[in-house]
């Protein structure tokens, strides 16, 4: 429990720091940061119709319905195996991510970038899709540990969960509905 608690507290501290720091920065200066401009410039260079089509599909995995479905499946699996502590953490975590992201959006109230490739409304910071998608990495980690997947399969599962969270966040920048700083803040809050 000591290592698990220490790791969780470290993740909480780092994630909170990043989310709050970016939130304070973009609340005072809501325009794009240097990193945001660089990310958009890169996206402009790689834009292709087929990539846009893929991004539109992948970004849906960070939506509230998709995350709730994945969380419900994970909750059912955890309950069937009587992993009550992990089930409680999952339920509290999903609630905190869904509610907290919207609270931060209301407080910071950063306008979205112009020229989005899909429709998006509400405030920009933090990216809800990015914060929601972090749950995939958590689910992958818990399943790999509790199912005793072994080192290679467990590692592959966790890497897939982290990669999915990363790709969902990056699609939001590619589709120009969030700045990179919004996505970074969303990931940090999700953690």
Secondary structure, 3 states (H helix, E strand, C coil): CHHHHHHHHHHHHHHHHHHHHHHHHHHHCCCCCHHHHHHHHHHHHHCCHHHHHHHHHHHHHHCHHHHHHHHHHHHHHHHHCCCHHHHHHHHHHHHHHHHHHHHHHHHHCCCCCCCCCCCCCCCCCCCHHHHHHHHHHHHHHHHHHHCCCCHHHHHHHHHHHHHHHHHHHHHHHHCCCCCHHHHHHHHHHHC
